[in-house]
Amino acid sequence: MLSSREQNPNGQGPSRADLARAGFINTTRAQRLLADPALTPLLQAIPVGQLLSDLSDSPDPDQATLALVRLCEASPKPQQLAQDLKRSSHRRRLLALLGASSALGDFLIANPDSVACLDQEFDAEKVAATMTSRVKRALDAGSIPDAVHALRLGYYQALCAIAAGDLTHPQPLQYMPQVGLQLSQLADAAVAAALPIAYRKAGASDQLAFCVIAMGKTGARELNYISDVDVMYVVGGALDETQATAVGSAVASALTDIISGVGTLAPLWPLDAALRPEGKDGVLVRSIDSYRSYYTKWAQSWEFQALLKARPMAGDMNLGQQFIDLTAPLVWQASARENFVSDAQAMRRRVEKESAKTRDDRRIKLGPGGLRDVEFTVQLLQLVHGRSDTHLRSAATLEALNELIDGGYIGRSAGQAMSRCYRFERLIEHRAQLSRLRRTHDLPKKKPT
């Protein structure tokens, strides 16, 4: 508890000097907020000095305090919330989240019962089971809108748990790959839970076999907080190819609407199928035979580089494995193609030239020495040497980088420097995106308003 000397002039809380030392910028507003009646139950359960100390540890004490007051106002059970926040770990996780992410803070304020989701670490299996169960219950009741709402509510609750664990971890740089893994597992769970809704919307039956193939960062299990989720779709089953393609296209379109369309809760992220054969000009879904024909006859070198990270994500996993069995050998034979390395380098130069038009050293992803430089270097070395060295075939960037170091393809000192920089840049990217759950790959010019 603060001593009488540390109280503000009316004796009701910390002085402006106390608040300034605790990291507050607007100390006058902070005094007013800490005296707000909405905090009374909480301050009856927790000494004001302890709360001030915890707010000081938050990434943004001013933002966290305002959000805390709004949350207490919105809570239908303020006394219960106060008792829950007596647990220091729960309180730290909540205040860290409120101080780091105005977007997730707004979600909790709009859905105050969801604060309970911060009480436990993210558990991928439990989250997937809960999300699937809630969606099934809504579908059994005949409500597609309720099923979509249940899906999105479960997603954002789990996202809060992931972010809280990330923000309070004592070694965030070392923990960063685990965050990418958890975000990818959450995306897997969301797409898997969305598929039954998509089948219902599209009028599809179990005669259609349908698998979502994760690509890019999702496929490598190193997803960001907010970015496109790159996918491709495979169809099969008892239907003939024409029927499967037509019904599968309807399912894929419905899936996009469920994940990314307008709803009672915010969309999750764009589902991007642009990496499919022929890009946006190509059909949305294909059979295994159709993929085989394309990749063995017409695919360009960069498409095999994209397939390096492919994996079955949701749906008929046996069908997905057939896709991997088809494409994996082609990926590792790609470096034998004529002009493979020079074509890859030429593509990289085109990207660099386009990126250089924006002379901005705040670019985490596309700037010199940025994330894309590390990823391109690792992938090209994998494709060149992975043809003969099967130890180099990990999809995740940091795992592959370690394999290249251990195999002597990258010097240990240079490789470790790349790893450190990559972790740091990904951590900064995560923090920048988490603030408002908006896609960004740049350092902010100033604090968002």
C-alpha positions in Angstrom: 0.0 0.0 0.0 1.2 3.5 -0.7 2.2 5.6 2.3 0.3 8.7 3.2 3.2 10.7 1.7 2.7 9.0 -1.6 -1.1 9.6 -1.8 -2.5 12.3 -4.1 -3.6 15.6 -2.3 -7.1 14.3 -1.5 -5.7 11.1 0.0 -7.6 8.8 -2.4 -4.7 7.3 -4.4 -1.3 7.7 -6.0 0.1 11.2 -6.6 1.0 12.4 -10.1 4.6 11.9 -9.2 3.9 8.3 -8.3 2.2 7.8 -11.6 5.0 9.4 -13.6 7.5 7.1 -11.9 5.2 4.1 -12.8 5.4 5.0 -16.5 2.2 6.9 -17.0 2.2 9.8 -19.5 -1.1 11.4 -18.8 -0.9 11.4 -15.0 -4.0 13.6 -14.5 -6.2 11.2 -16.4 -4.6 8.3 -14.7 -5.5 9.8 -11.3 -9.1 10.2 -12.4 -9.3 6.7 -13.8 -7.9 5.1 -10.7 -10.6 6.9 -8.7 -13.3 5.7 -11.0 -16.2 3.9 -9.1 -16.0 1.1 -11.6 -12.6 0.1 -9.9 -14.1 0.0 -6.4 -14.6 -3.8 -6.2 -11.1 -4.4 -7.6 -9.5 -2.0 -5.2 -11.3 -3.6 -2.3 -9.7 -6.9 -3.4 -6.2 -5.6 -4.4 -4.2 -2.8 -2.7 -3.8 0.2 -4.9 -0.1 0.0 -4.6 0.0 -3.5 -6.0 -2.3 -2.5 -8.9 -0.1 0.4 -9.7 2.9 -1.8 -9.7 1.2 -4.3 -12.0 0.1 -1.5 -14.3 3.7 -0.2 -14.4 4.8 -3.5 -15.8 2.2 -3.3 -18.6 3.5 -2.2 -22.1 1.4 0.9 -21.9 0.1 1.8 -18.4 -2.2 4.6 -19.7 -3.9 2.3 -22.2 -4.1 -0.6 -19.8 -5.8 1.6 -17.1 -8.4 3.0 -19.4 -9.2 -0.5 -20.7 -9.4 -1.9 -17.2 -11.9 0.7 -16.2 -14.0 0.1 -19.3 -13.8 -3.7 -18.6 -14.9 -3.3 -15.0 -17.8 -1.1 -16.2 -18.8 -3.7 -18.8 -18.5 -6.8 -16.6 -21.9 -8.2 -15.5 -20.1 -9.7 -12.4 -17.7 -7.0 -11.2 -17.3 -8.6 -7.8 -16.4 -12.0 -9.4 -14.0 -10.2 -11.7 -12.3 -8.6 -8.8 -11.9 -11.9 -7.0 -10.5 -13.5 -10.1 -8.0 -10.7 -10.5 -6.7 -11.3 -7.0 -4.6 -14.0 -8.6 -1.4 -12.3 -9.5 -0.7 -14.4 -12.6 -4.2 -13.8 -14.0 -3.9 -10.0 -13.3 -0.5 -9.8 -14.9 -1.7 -11.5 -18.1 -4.8 -9.3 -18.3 -2.9 -6.0 -17.8 -0.2 -7.0 -20.2 -2.8 -7.7 -22.9 -4.7 -4.5 -22.2 -1.5 -2.5 -22.4 -0.3 -4.1 -25.6 -3.4 -4.5 -27.7 -6.2 -2.1 -28.0 -7.9 -4.5 -30.4 -8.0 -7.4 -28.0 -8.8 -5.1 -25.1 -11.9 -4.0 -27.1 -12.8 -7.6 -27.7 -12.7 -8.4 -23.9 -14.7 -5.2 -23.1 -17.4 -6.3 -25.6 -17.2 -9.9 -24.3 -16.3 -9.5 -20.6 -17.0 -13.2 -19.8 -14.0 -14.0 -22.1 -11.6 -12.7 -19.5 -11.6 -16.2 -18.0 -9.8 -17.4 -21.1 -6.6 -15.7 -19.8 -6.5 -17.9 -16.8 -4.9 -20.8 -18.6 -2.1 -21.3 -21.1 -3.1 -22.0 -24.7 -3.8 -25.7 -25.3 -4.2 -26.5 -29.0 -6.1 -29.8 -28.5 -8.5 -28.3 -26.0 -9.1 -25.2 -28.1 -9.8 -27.3 -31.2 -12.2 -29.6 -29.3 -14.1 -26.7 -27.7 -14.4 -24.8 -31.0 -15.7 -27.9 -32.8 -18.2 -28.7 -30.1 -19.6 -25.2 -30.0 -20.0 -25.1 -33.8 -21.7 -28.5 -33.8 -24.1 -27.4 -31.1 -25.1 -24.3 -33.2 -25.4 -26.4 -36.4 -27.5 -29.0 -34.6 -29.8 -26.2 -33.6 -30.1 -25.1 -37.3 -28.3 -21.8 -37.1 -25.4 -21.1 -39.4 -25.0 -17.5 -38.1 -24.7 -18.8 -34.5 -22.2 -21.4 -35.7 -20.0 -18.6 -37.3 -20.3 -16.5 -34.1 -19.3 -19.5 -31.9 -16.3 -20.1 -34.2 -15.1 -16.5 -34.1 -15.7 -16.1 -30.4 -13.6 -19.2 -29.7 -10.9 -18.0 -32.0 -10.5 -14.6 -30.3 -10.7 -16.1 -26.8 -7.8 -18.4 -27.8 -5.9 -15.5 -29.4 -6.1 -13.6 -26.2 -4.6 -16.6 -24.3 -1.7 -16.8 -26.8 -1.0 -13.1 -26.7 -1.1 -13.0 -22.9 1.4 -15.9 -22.7 3.6 -14.2 -25.2 3.5 -10.8 -23.5 4.3 -12.2 -20.0 7.0 -14.7 -21.1 10.4 -13.9 -19.4 12.3 -14.7 -22.6 10.2 -13.5 -25.5 12.9 -13.8 -28.2 13.4 -17.5 -27.4 9.6 -18.0 -27.1 8.8 -16.4 -30.4 8.8 -19.6 -32.5 6.3 -21.1 -30.0 4.0 -18.2 -30.6 4.1 -18.8 -34.3 3.4 -22.5 -33.7 0.4 -21.7 -31.5 -1.0 -19.1 -33.9 -0.8 -21.8 -36.7 -2.4 -24.4 -34.5 -5.2 -21.9 -33.8 -5.6 -21.3 -37.5 -5.8 -25.0 -38.1 -8.5 -25.4 -35.4 -10.5 -22.5 -36.9 -10.5 -23.8 -40.4 -11.3 -27.4 -39.3 -14.3 -26.1 -37.2 -15.4 -23.9 -40.1 -15.5 -26.8 -42.6 -18.8 -28.3 -41.4 -20.4 -24.9 -41.6 -19.1 -24.5 -45.2 -20.4 -27.9 -46.1 -23.8 -26.9 -44.7 -23.8 -23.6 -46.6 -22.7 -25.2 -49.8 -25.2 -28.1 -49.6 -22.3 -30.6 -49.8 -22.5 -34.2 -48.7 -19.9 -36.6 -47.3 -19.5 -37.9 -50.9 -17.1 -35.0 -51.3 -13.6 -35.4 -49.9 -12.1 -32.0 -49.3 -8.8 -30.9 -47.8 -7.3 -27.5 -47.1 -3.6 -27.4 -47.7 -1.7 -24.8 -45.7 1.0 -22.9 -47.5 3.5 -20.1 -46.6 3.9 -19.2 -42.9 0.8 -21.2 -42.0 2.3 -24.3 -43.6 5.6 -23.8 -41.8 3.7 -23.3 -38.5 5.3 -19.8 -38.1 2.2 -17.6 -38.5 1.9 -13.9 -37.5 -0.8 -12.5 -35.3 -2.6 -11.1 -38.3 -1.8 -11.9 -41.9 -3.2 -13.7 -44.9 -3.5 -17.5 -44.4 -2.2 -19.0 -47.7 -4.1 -22.1 -48.7 -4.8 -24.5 -51.6 -7.8 -26.9 -51.9 -7.8 -30.5 -53.0 -11.0 -32.5 -53.8 -11.8 -36.1 -54.3 -14.2 -38.7 -53.0 -17.1 -40.5 -54.6 -18.1 -37.7 -56.9 -16.7 -37.6 -60.4 -14.1 -34.9 -61.1 -16.5 -32.4 -62.6 -18.9 -32.7 -59.7 -16.2 -32.6 -57.1 -14.7 -29.5 -58.6 -18.1 -27.7 -58.7 -19.2 -28.7 -55.2 -15.6 -28.2 -53.8 -15.5 -24.7 -55.2 -18.8 -23.9 -53.4 -17.3 -25.2 -50.2 -14.1 -23.2 -50.6 -16.1 -20.0 -51.3 -18.3 -20.6 -48.3 -15.2 -21.3 -46.1 -13.8 -17.9 -47.2 -17.0 -16.1 -46.2 -17.2 -17.9 -42.8 -13.6 -17.0 -42.0 -13.3 -13.6 -43.7 -16.8 -12.2 -44.3 -19.0 -9.8 -42.3 -20.3 -11.1 -39.0 -21.3 -10.3 -35.5 -17.6 -10.5 -34.6 -14.6 -9.3 -36.6 -13.3 -11.5 -39.5 -10.3 -13.7 -38.6 -8.0 -13.1 -41.5 -8.1 -13.4 -45.4 -7.9 -16.9 -46.8 -5.6 -16.4 -49.8 -5.6 -19.1 -52.5 -3.4 -17.1 -54.8 -0.5 -19.7 -54.7 -2.7 -22.2 -56.5 -1.8 -23.3 -60.1 -2.3 -20.3 -62.4 -2.9 -18.0 -59.5 -6.2 -16.0 -59.5 -6.8 -17.1 -63.1 -6.9 -20.8 -62.1 -9.7 -22.9 -60.8 -10.2 -22.6 -57.1 -10.0 -26.4 -56.3 -8.4 -29.3 -58.1 -8.2 -33.1 -57.9 -5.0 -34.9 -57.3 -4.8 -35.8 -61.0 -5.3 -32.2 -62.0 -2.5 -31.1 -59.7 -0.3 -33.8 -61.0 -0.8 -32.7 -64.6 -0.1 -29.1 -63.8 3.0 -29.6 -61.6 4.7 -32.1 -64.0 4.0 -30.1 -67.2 3.6 -26.4 -66.6 4.7 -25.3 -63.1 7.3 -22.6 -62.8 10.3 -22.8 -60.5 9.0 -20.4 -57.8 5.9 -22.7 -57.4 8.1 -25.5 -56.1 9.7 -23.1 -53.7 6.2 -22.2 -52.4 5.3 -25.9 -52.1 8.3 -26.4 -49.7 6.0 -25.3 -46.8 2.8 -27.2 -47.9 1.0 -29.4 -45.4 -2.5 -30.7 -44.9 -4.3 -28.3 -42.6 -8.0 -29.4 -42.2 -10.5 -31.7 -43.8 -9.8 -35.1 -45.3 -6.2 -35.6 -44.1 -5.7 -38.8 -46.2 -6.5 -36.8 -49.3 -4.1 -34.1 -48.1 -1.3 -36.6 -47.6 -1.8 -37.8 -51.2 -1.2 -34.2 -52.2 2.1 -34.1 -50.2 3.1 -37.5 -51.6 2.7 -36.0 -55.1 4.4 -32.7 -54.6 7.2 -33.4 -52.1 9.4 -35.3 -54.6 8.8 -32.6 -57.1 10.0 -29.9 -54.7 13.3 -31.6 -54.1 13.9 -32.3 -57.8 13.2 -28.6 -58.7 16.8 -27.5 -58.3 17.7 -29.8 -61.2 15.6 -27.7 -63.6 17.4 -25.6 -66.1 18.2 -22.1 -64.8 16.6 -22.8 -61.4 19.0 -20.8 -59.3 19.3 -17.9 -61.7 15.5 -17.8 -62.1 15.1 -17.6 -58.3 17.7 -14.9 -58.0 16.1 -12.9 -60.8 12.7 -13.1 -59.1 14.3 -11.9 -55.8 16.0 -9.0 -57.6 12.6 -8.0 -59.1 11.1 -8.0 -55.6 14.0 -5.9 -54.3 13.8 -3.4 -57.1 10.0 -2.9 -56.5 10.6 -2.7 -52.7 13.4 -0.2 -53.2 10.9 2.3 -54.6 9.9 2.9 -51.0 13.1 4.0 -49.3 12.0 3.4 -45.8 14.4 1.8 -43.2 11.4 0.9 -41.0 10.5 -2.1 -43.2 10.8 -5.2 -41.1 9.9 -7.6 -43.9 11.1 -6.2 -47.1 13.9 -3.8 -46.1 17.6 -4.7 -46.5 18.4 -7.5 -44.1 14.8 -8.0 -43.3 12.7 -11.1 -42.9 12.3 -11.8 -46.6 16.1 -11.8 -47.1 16.6 -14.4 -44.4 13.7 -16.5 -45.7 14.8 -16.4 -49.3 18.4 -17.3 -48.5 17.3 -20.3 -46.3 14.8 -21.6 -48.9 17.1 -21.3 -51.8 19.9 -23.2 -50.0 17.4 -25.8 -48.9 16.2 -26.4 -52.4 19.7 -26.6 -53.9 21.2 -28.8 -51.2 18.1 -30.6 -49.9 17.9 -32.6 -53.1 20.7 -34.8 -51.8 20.7 -34.0 -48.1 17.4 -35.0 -46.6 18.3 -33.4 -43.3 17.6 -29.9 -44.8 13.9 -30.4 -45.4 12.2 -28.6 -42.5 9.5 -26.2 -43.4 10.1 -23.8 -40.5 12.7 -21.1 -41.2 14.6 -21.3 -37.9 14.7 -25.1 -37.9 15.9 -25.1 -41.5 18.5 -22.5 -40.7 19.9 -24.6 -37.9 20.0 -27.6 -40.2 22.0 -25.6 -42.8 24.4 -24.5 -40.0 24.9 -28.0 -38.7 25.4 -29.3 -42.3 28.1 -26.7 -43.0 26.2 -24.9 -45.7 26.2 -21.7 -43.7 29.0 -20.6 -41.4 28.1 -21.0 -37.8 28.8 -17.3 -36.9 26.8 -16.0 -39.9 24.0 -18.4 -39.3 23.7 -17.6 -35.6 23.6 -13.9 -36.5 20.8 -14.5 -39.0 18.9 -16.5 -36.4 19.2 -13.7 -33.8 18.1 -11.0 -36.3 15.3 -13.1 -37.6 13.9 -13.8 -34.1 14.2 -10.1 -33.2 12.5 -8.9 -36.4 9.7 -11.4 -36.0 9.2 -10.4 -32.4 8.9 -6.7 -33.5 6.5 -7.7 -36.3 4.4 -9.6 -33.8 4.3 -6.6 -31.4 3.5 -4.1 -34.2 0.6 -6.3 -35.4 -0.8 -7.1 -32.0 -1.4 -3.4 -31.1 -4.5 -3.0 -33.4 -4.6 -6.4 -35.1 -3.8 -4.9 -38.4 -1.4 -6.2 -41.0 1.9 -4.4 -40.9 5.5 -5.3 -41.6 6.9 -1.9 -40.7 8.0 -0.2 -37.5 5.5 2.4 -36.5 6.5 6.0 -37.0 4.8 7.0 -33.8 2.5 5.6 -31.2 -0.9 4.7 -32.7 -3.7 7.1 -31.7 
